[in-house]
Amino acid sequence: MDSSALATENIRKLIRRFAVPCCISMVVAALYNIVDQVYIGWSNAGAYGNAATNIVYPFTVIALGLALLAGDGAAASFSLFLGAGEKKKASRCVGNGLLMLILFSVLLLAAGLILKDPILRLFGATPAEELCYQYANDYYFWICLGIPFYIIGQGMNASIRADGSPRFAMAATLAGSIANIILDPVFIFALDMEVEGAAIATVIGQLVTFVMTVIYLTRSRSFKVSRESIRPEGVIIRKELGLGLASLIIQLSIVAIMTVANNLVGRYGYETLSSSGEPFGIVTPLAVIGICMKVFGIVISVVIGVSLGGQPIIGYNMGAGNLARVRETCLTIVVLDLIIGLIAMALFELCPYQIVSIFGTNNGPVYQEYAVLCMRIFLGGIACTCLVKSISILLQSMGNSFKSTLLALSRDVIFFIPAIILLASLTGSVVGMLWSAVIADILAAVTGILLLFSEFRKLQKSHGREEDL
């Protein structure tokens, strides 16, 4: 697509063109983890295996956060410079982004291998739960080895979309996910490798996406990865890190949430009794909260996909000074994401058992009871969450990394973490602490709406002054 179409073509048509493949890419990326949970849930590992993957999941989220820090920041900078007609700087943005992705992947791989045991304990692994702890070790080792493929493959996806090739970005992610889906039952069931097999299948899928991404870099449209473009430039790197910071914060906030929640489960799990009088324990809440977070991730992936689909449109028109198109794009995306959130909320409230059953039905009544409670309470405010995630990315696309980061922090860190710690300590229950998510969702949604409209007013005043001049 000719980049000039971003300034002239119908907004809804453009959003559909970019958002649909972007949504598919994001959902497929989220499927890497959720497919593992489904297959593991039906294997002999059952809830113990799913609890183990939940323990390792925050480490994967850290990797994704670093990928988005460099990748989304590079794509946002690329779109802004391309809209302003500075193609050489646009190429430099992509090259510097790739350089940071390589650096991040090497550093995280080294840290992950050296600090394996402290990392697993930080994320809730308990040696006393011997079987779960062993599964977590097996899964973590292979996931750690695949970190470079994952970070570079996911990080460059945004630049490929911004380059006018959202379908290729989607195809690269889709190919990796399909490989994972096909290989999971082979390694888990046919080769009887259980949790370890799921990790190996995941890494192979990530390798497929990585290879396709590298191939695209040799055939890109509006940028060229060369020795000159990769050469680090401080101004560009600082700009990219600033614009990508919100994406990193969003992912790190998930890590913080899961770390706190997993450790609270370890403290209050055996003190909380089910309706039958049996304690929920540690393994059941760990497995269930992990499943809910993965299901939550699927919905948020759609929302992020829609929002990132508008990034090239917003970035280009911000660079070109077409503020009316920027505002129309933002409002259209917010409405779409809110509708997605309301549909998801209805499903979680009306069909919790059916959703939980996808991950296995042989874990007993106590497990099923907690799973239904978690689905209805913990995900009860997901419509508000969708609004928050959408606005955060829109603010990032408009170049306001401060407001974007503030909003990302507000829901997951400023509101959620204090709420879950307070509710857990007051109720002494792994059920009572679930209400913290609803409280945080509502407060953050109000904050997001205020920040978005304040950004519109600021842009309007700035544009008015430019016209007066």
C-alpha positions as CSV (number, residue, x, y, z in Angstrom):
1,M,0.0,0.0,0.0
2,D,1.2,3.5,-0.9
3,S,1.9,5.3,2.4
4,S,0.0,8.4,1.1
5,A,-3.2,6.5,1.4
6,L,-2.9,6.9,5.2
7,A,-3.7,10.5,4.8
8,T,-6.6,10.2,2.3
9,E,-8.3,6.8,2.5
10,N,-11.5,6.2,4.6
11,I,-10.5,5.7,8.3
12,R,-12.7,2.7,8.9
13,K,-11.4,1.0,5.8
14,L,-7.8,1.7,6.8
15,I,-8.4,0.4,10.4
16,R,-9.9,-2.8,9.0
17,R,-7.0,-3.3,6.6
18,F,-4.4,-2.9,9.4
19,A,-6.3,-4.1,12.4
20,V,-7.6,-7.5,11.1
21,P,-4.2,-9.0,10.3
22,C,-2.7,-7.3,13.4
23,C,-5.4,-8.9,15.6
24,I,-4.7,-12.3,14.1
25,S,-1.0,-11.8,14.7
26,M,-1.6,-10.8,18.4
27,V,-4.1,-13.6,19.1
28,V,-1.8,-16.1,17.5
29,A,1.1,-14.9,19.6
30,A,-1.0,-15.3,22.7
31,L,-1.9,-18.8,21.6
32,Y,1.7,-19.9,22.1
33,N,1.0,-20.1,25.8
34,I,-2.7,-20.9,25.9
35,V,-2.3,-23.9,23.5
36,D,0.3,-25.3,25.9
37,Q,-2.1,-25.0,28.8
38,V,-4.9,-26.8,26.9
39,Y,-2.8,-29.8,25.9
40,I,-1.1,-30.0,29.3
41,G,-4.5,-29.8,31.0
42,W,-5.6,-32.9,29.2
43,S,-2.2,-34.7,29.8
44,N,-1.1,-36.7,32.9
45,A,0.5,-33.5,34.2
46,G,-3.0,-31.9,34.6
47,A,-3.3,-29.0,37.1
48,Y,0.3,-29.5,38.3
49,G,1.6,-28.9,34.7
50,N,-0.6,-25.9,34.3
51,A,0.5,-24.5,37.6
52,A,4.1,-24.9,36.4
53,T,3.5,-23.0,33.2
54,N,1.9,-20.3,35.2
55,I,5.1,-20.0,37.3
56,V,7.2,-19.6,34.1
57,Y,4.8,-17.3,32.3
58,P,6.0,-14.1,33.9
59,F,9.5,-14.7,32.5
60,T,8.0,-15.0,29.0
61,V,6.1,-11.8,29.6
62,I,9.3,-10.0,30.5
63,A,10.7,-11.2,27.1
64,L,7.7,-9.9,25.3
65,G,7.9,-6.6,27.2
66,L,11.5,-6.1,26.0
67,A,10.5,-7.0,22.5
68,L,7.7,-4.4,22.5
69,L,9.9,-1.8,24.2
70,A,12.3,-1.8,21.2
71,G,9.8,-3.1,18.5
72,D,6.8,-0.8,19.2
73,G,9.1,2.2,19.8
74,A,10.9,1.6,16.5
75,A,7.6,1.2,14.6
76,A,6.1,4.3,16.2
77,S,9.2,6.4,15.4
78,F,9.3,4.9,11.9
79,S,5.7,6.0,11.2
80,L,6.3,9.5,12.5
81,F,9.4,10.0,10.3
82,L,7.8,8.4,7.3
83,G,4.8,10.7,7.6
84,A,7.1,13.7,7.8
85,G,8.9,12.5,4.6
86,E,12.2,11.7,6.3
87,K,12.8,8.2,4.9
88,K,16.5,8.0,5.9
89,K,15.7,8.6,9.5
90,A,12.8,6.1,9.2
91,S,15.2,3.4,8.1
92,R,17.5,4.3,10.9
93,C,14.6,3.8,13.4
94,V,14.1,0.2,12.3
95,G,17.8,-0.6,12.2
96,N,18.4,0.8,15.7
97,G,15.3,-1.1,16.9
98,L,16.7,-4.4,15.6
99,L,20.0,-3.7,17.3
100,M,18.3,-3.2,20.6
101,L,16.3,-6.4,20.2
102,I,19.4,-8.4,19.6
103,L,21.0,-6.9,22.7
104,F,18.0,-7.5,24.9
105,S,17.7,-11.1,23.8
106,V,21.3,-11.9,24.6
107,L,21.1,-10.3,28.0
108,L,17.9,-11.9,29.0
109,L,19.0,-15.3,27.9
110,A,22.2,-15.0,30.0
111,A,20.4,-13.7,33.0
112,G,17.7,-16.4,32.7
113,L,20.2,-19.3,32.6
114,I,22.4,-18.0,35.4
115,L,19.5,-17.0,37.8
116,K,17.1,-19.9,37.1
117,D,16.3,-20.9,40.7
118,P,15.9,-17.4,42.1
119,I,13.6,-16.5,39.2
120,L,11.4,-19.5,39.6
121,R,11.1,-18.9,43.4
122,L,10.3,-15.2,42.7
123,F,7.4,-16.2,40.5
124,G,5.9,-18.6,43.1
125,A,7.7,-21.9,42.7
126,T,7.6,-23.8,46.0
127,P,10.1,-26.7,46.4
128,A,7.7,-28.3,48.9
129,E,5.3,-28.9,45.9
130,E,7.9,-31.3,44.4
131,L,6.1,-32.4,41.2
132,C,5.0,-28.9,40.3
133,Y,8.5,-27.5,40.9
134,Q,10.1,-30.2,38.6
135,Y,7.6,-29.4,35.9
136,A,8.4,-25.7,36.2
137,N,12.2,-26.4,35.9
138,D,11.6,-28.5,32.8
139,Y,9.4,-25.9,31.1
140,Y,11.6,-23.0,32.0
141,F,14.8,-24.4,30.6
142,W,13.5,-24.7,27.0
143,I,11.6,-21.5,27.1
144,C,14.7,-19.7,28.2
145,L,16.7,-21.1,25.2
146,G,14.1,-19.8,22.8
147,I,14.2,-16.2,24.1
148,P,16.3,-14.7,21.3
149,F,13.9,-16.1,18.6
150,Y,10.9,-14.9,20.5
151,I,12.2,-11.4,21.2
152,I,13.4,-10.6,17.7
153,G,10.4,-12.3,16.0
154,Q,7.8,-10.5,18.1
155,G,9.7,-7.2,18.2
156,M,10.2,-6.8,14.4
157,N,6.5,-7.6,13.8
158,A,5.4,-4.0,14.5
159,S,7.9,-2.5,12.0
160,I,6.7,-5.0,9.3
161,R,3.1,-3.8,9.9
162,A,4.2,-0.1,9.8
163,D,6.0,-0.8,6.6
164,G,2.6,-1.5,5.0
165,S,2.8,-5.3,5.2
166,P,0.3,-6.3,8.0
167,R,-0.5,-9.6,6.2
168,F,3.1,-10.7,6.2
169,A,3.4,-9.8,9.9
170,M,0.3,-11.9,10.5
171,A,1.6,-14.8,8.4
172,A,4.9,-14.9,10.2
173,T,3.2,-15.2,13.6
174,L,0.5,-17.5,12.3
175,A,3.1,-19.9,10.9
176,G,4.9,-20.2,14.2
177,S,1.7,-20.8,16.1
178,I,0.5,-23.5,13.7
179,A,3.9,-25.2,14.1
180,N,3.4,-25.1,17.9
181,I,-0.2,-26.4,17.7
182,I,0.9,-29.3,15.5
183,L,4.0,-30.2,17.5
184,D,2.4,-29.9,20.9
185,P,0.4,-33.2,20.8
186,V,3.4,-34.9,19.1
187,F,5.8,-34.0,21.9
188,I,3.3,-34.1,24.8
189,F,1.4,-37.3,24.0
190,A,3.2,-39.3,21.2
191,L,6.7,-38.8,22.7
192,D,5.3,-38.7,26.3
193,M,7.4,-35.6,27.2
194,E,4.5,-33.8,28.9
195,V,5.4,-30.3,30.1
196,E,8.9,-30.4,28.6
197,G,7.5,-31.4,25.2
198,A,5.2,-28.4,25.3
199,A,8.1,-26.1,25.8
200,I,10.1,-27.6,22.9
201,A,7.1,-27.3,20.6
202,T,6.8,-23.6,21.6
203,V,10.4,-22.9,20.9
204,I,10.3,-24.5,17.4
205,G,7.2,-22.3,16.6
206,Q,9.2,-19.2,17.7
207,L,12.0,-20.2,15.5
208,V,9.7,-20.4,12.5
209,T,8.4,-16.9,13.1
210,F,12.0,-15.6,13.6
211,V,13.1,-17.1,10.2
212,M,10.2,-15.5,8.3
213,T,10.9,-12.1,10.0
214,V,14.6,-12.2,8.9
215,I,13.5,-13.1,5.3
216,Y,11.2,-10.0,5.3
217,L,14.0,-7.7,6.4
218,T,15.8,-8.4,3.1
219,R,12.7,-7.4,1.1
220,S,11.2,-4.5,3.0
221,R,9.3,-1.7,1.3
222,S,9.9,1.7,3.0
223,F,13.1,0.9,5.0
224,K,16.4,-0.8,4.5
225,V,18.3,-2.7,7.2
226,S,21.9,-2.0,6.5
227,R,25.2,-1.4,8.3
228,E,24.4,2.3,8.3
229,S,20.8,1.9,9.6
230,I,21.9,-0.4,12.4
231,R,24.7,1.9,13.6
232,P,23.4,3.2,17.0
233,E,22.2,6.8,17.2
234,G,21.6,8.1,20.7
235,V,18.7,10.5,19.7
236,I,16.8,7.8,17.9
237,I,17.3,5.1,20.5
238,R,16.1,7.5,23.3
239,K,13.1,8.4,21.2
240,E,12.3,4.7,20.6
241,L,12.7,3.8,24.2
242,G,10.5,6.6,25.2
243,L,7.7,5.6,22.8
244,G,8.0,1.9,23.6
245,L,8.2,2.4,27.3
246,A,4.4,2.1,27.7
247,S,4.4,-1.3,26.0
248,L,7.1,-2.5,28.4
249,I,5.3,-1.2,31.4
250,I,2.1,-3.0,30.3
251,Q,4.0,-6.3,30.2
252,L,6.0,-5.7,33.4
253,S,2.8,-4.8,35.2
254,I,1.5,-8.3,34.2
255,V,4.6,-9.7,35.7
256,A,4.1,-7.8,38.9
257,I,0.5,-8.9,39.1
258,M,1.3,-12.5,38.6
259,T,4.3,-12.4,41.0
260,V,2.2,-10.9,43.8
261,A,-0.8,-13.1,43.1
262,N,1.3,-16.3,43.0
263,N,3.0,-15.5,46.3
264,L,-0.3,-14.6,47.9
265,V,-1.7,-18.0,46.8
266,G,1.3,-19.6,48.5
267,R,0.4,-17.8,51.7
268,Y,-3.4,-18.1,51.8
269,G,-4.2,-21.1,49.6
270,Y,-4.4,-23.6,52.4
271,E,-6.3,-21.2,54.7
272,T,-9.2,-20.7,52.2
273,L,-11.8,-23.5,52.3
274,S,-14.1,-24.5,49.4
275,S,-17.8,-25.1,49.8
276,S,-17.0,-28.8,50.7
277,G,-14.7,-27.7,53.5
278,E,-11.6,-28.8,51.6
279,P,-8.8,-26.1,51.3
280,F,-8.1,-24.8,47.8
281,G,-4.4,-25.3,48.4
282,I,-1.6,-23.9,46.3
283,V,-1.6,-25.9,43.0
284,T,-5.3,-25.3,42.2
285,P,-5.2,-21.5,42.5
286,L,-1.9,-21.3,40.7
287,A,-3.2,-23.3,37.8
288,V,-6.6,-21.5,37.6
289,I,-5.2,-18.0,37.9
290,G,-2.7,-18.9,35.1
291,I,-5.6,-20.1,32.9
292,C,-7.6,-16.9,33.6
293,M,-4.6,-14.8,32.7
294,K,-4.1,-16.6,29.5
295,V,-7.8,-16.3,28.6
296,F,-7.6,-12.6,29.6
297,G,-4.6,-12.4,27.3
298,I,-6.5,-13.6,24.3
299,V,-9.1,-10.8,24.7
300,I,-6.5,-8.2,25.4
301,S,-4.6,-9.4,22.3
302,V,-7.6,-8.6,20.2
303,V,-7.8,-5.1,21.8
304,I,-4.1,-4.5,21.3
305,G,-4.3,-5.7,17.7
306,V,-7.1,-3.3,16.9
307,S,-5.2,-0.5,18.7
308,L,-1.9,-1.2,17.0
309,G,-3.7,-1.5,13.7
310,G,-4.4,2.2,14.1
311,Q,-0.8,3.1,14.9
312,P,0.5,3.6,11.4
313,I,-2.6,5.8,10.6
314,I,-2.2,7.9,13.8
315,G,1.6,8.2,13.5
316,Y,1.5,9.2,9.8
317,N,-1.2,11.8,10.3
318,M,0.4,13.2,13.4
319,G,3.6,13.7,11.4
320,A,1.6,15.3,8.5
321,G,-0.4,17.5,10.9
322,N,-3.8,15.9,10.0
323,L,-5.3,16.1,13.6
324,A,-8.9,15.5,12.5
325,R,-8.0,12.1,11.1
326,V,-6.0,11.3,14.3
327,R,-9.0,12.1,16.5
328,E,-11.4,10.1,14.2
329,T,-9.1,7.1,14.2
330,C,-8.7,7.2,18.0
331,L,-12.5,7.4,18.7
332,T,-13.3,4.6,16.3
333,I,-10.7,2.3,17.9
334,V,-12.0,3.1,21.4
335,V,-15.5,2.2,20.5
336,L,-14.4,-1.1,18.8
337,D,-12.3,-2.1,21.8
338,L,-15.1,-1.3,24.3
339,I,-17.5,-3.5,22.3
340,I,-15.0,-6.4,22.3
341,G,-14.6,-6.0,26.1
342,L,-18.4,-6.1,26.7
343,I,-18.8,-9.3,24.6
344,A,-15.9,-10.9,26.5
345,M,-17.4,-9.9,29.9
346,A,-20.8,-11.4,29.0
347,L,-19.1,-14.7,28.0
348,F,-17.1,-14.9,31.3
349,E,-20.1,-14.2,33.4
350,L,-22.5,-16.6,31.5
351,C,-20.3,-19.4,30.4
352,P,-17.4,-19.8,32.9
353,Y,-17.6,-23.6,33.3
354,Q,-17.6,-24.1,29.6
355,I,-14.5,-22.0,29.1
356,V,-12.6,-23.6,32.0
357,S,-13.5,-27.1,30.7
358,I,-11.4,-26.4,27.6
359,F,-8.3,-26.9,29.9
360,G,-9.4,-30.3,31.1
361,T,-12.2,-31.8,33.2
362,N,-10.4,-34.3,35.4
363,N,-9.2,-32.0,38.2
364,G,-12.0,-32.4,40.7
365,P,-14.8,-30.3,42.2
366,V,-12.6,-28.0,44.2
367,Y,-10.6,-27.1,41.1
368,Q,-13.8,-26.5,39.2
369,E,-15.3,-24.3,42.0
370,Y,-12.3,-22.0,42.2
371,A,-12.1,-21.8,38.4
372,V,-15.7,-20.6,38.0
373,L,-15.2,-18.1,40.9
374,C,-12.0,-16.8,39.3
375,M,-13.5,-16.4,35.9
376,R,-16.5,-14.5,37.1
377,I,-14.8,-12.2,39.6
378,F,-11.2,-11.7,38.4
379,L,-12.3,-11.1,34.8
380,G,-15.6,-9.3,35.7
381,G,-14.2,-5.8,34.8
382,I,-12.6,-6.8,31.5
383,A,-14.6,-4.3,29.5
384,C,-12.9,-1.5,31.5
385,T,-9.5,-3.2,31.0
386,C,-10.0,-3.2,27.3
387,L,-10.7,0.5,27.4
388,V,-7.5,1.1,29.4
389,K,-5.2,-0.9,27.2
390,S,-6.7,0.7,24.0
391,I,-6.2,4.3,25.3
392,S,-2.7,3.5,26.5
393,I,-1.6,2.4,23.0
394,L,-3.4,5.3,21.3
395,L,-1.5,7.8,23.5
396,Q,1.7,6.0,22.6
397,S,0.8,6.3,18.9
398,M,0.2,10.0,19.3
399,G,3.7,10.4,20.7
400,N,2.8,11.0,24.4
401,S,4.8,8.3,26.1
402,F,4.3,9.9,29.5
403,K,0.5,9.7,29.6
404,S,0.6,6.3,28.0
405,T,3.0,5.0,30.6
406,L,1.1,6.6,33.5
407,L,-2.1,4.9,32.3
408,A,-0.4,1.6,31.9
409,L,0.9,1.9,35.5
410,S,-2.4,3.1,36.9
411,R,-4.4,-0.1,36.3
412,D,-1.8,-2.7,37.1
413,V,0.5,-1.2,39.6
414,I,-1.0,1.9,41.2
415,F,-4.5,0.4,41.7
416,F,-4.3,-3.4,41.4
417,I,-1.3,-4.4,43.4
418,P,-2.2,-2.4,46.6
419,A,-5.8,-3.6,46.2
420,I,-4.9,-7.3,46.0
421,I,-2.5,-7.2,48.9
422,L,-5.1,-5.3,51.0
423,L,-8.0,-7.6,50.2
424,A,-5.9,-10.7,50.7
425,S,-4.7,-9.6,54.1
426,L,-8.2,-8.4,55.2
427,T,-10.1,-11.5,54.0
428,G,-7.3,-14.1,54.4
429,S,-8.7,-15.7,51.3
430,V,-7.6,-16.5,47.8
431,V,-11.2,-15.8,46.7
432,G,-11.5,-12.4,48.4
433,M,-8.3,-11.1,46.7
434,L,-9.9,-11.6,43.2
435,W,-12.1,-8.5,43.6
436,S,-9.0,-6.3,43.4
437,A,-9.1,-6.7,39.6
438,V,-12.6,-5.2,39.3
439,I,-11.7,-2.2,41.6
440,A,-8.5,-1.5,39.5
441,D,-10.4,-1.8,36.2
442,I,-13.0,0.8,37.1
443,L,-10.5,3.3,38.5
444,A,-8.1,3.0,35.6
445,A,-10.9,3.3,33.0
446,V,-11.9,6.6,34.4
447,T,-8.3,7.7,34.4
448,G,-7.8,6.7,30.8
449,I,-10.8,8.6,29.5
450,L,-9.6,11.7,31.2
451,L,-6.1,11.4,29.8
452,L,-7.3,10.8,26.3
453,F,-9.6,13.8,26.2
454,S,-6.9,16.0,27.8
455,E,-4.5,14.9,25.0
456,F,-7.2,15.8,22.3
457,R,-7.5,19.3,23.9
458,K,-3.7,19.8,24.0
459,L,-3.4,18.8,20.3
460,Q,-6.3,21.1,19.4
461,K,-4.7,24.1,21.1
462,S,-1.3,23.4,19.6
463,H,-2.8,23.1,16.1
464,G,-4.8,26.3,16.6
465,R,-1.6,28.2,17.5
466,E,0.2,26.8,14.4
467,E,-2.7,27.9,12.2
468,D,-2.5,31.4,13.7
469,L,1.1,31.6,12.9
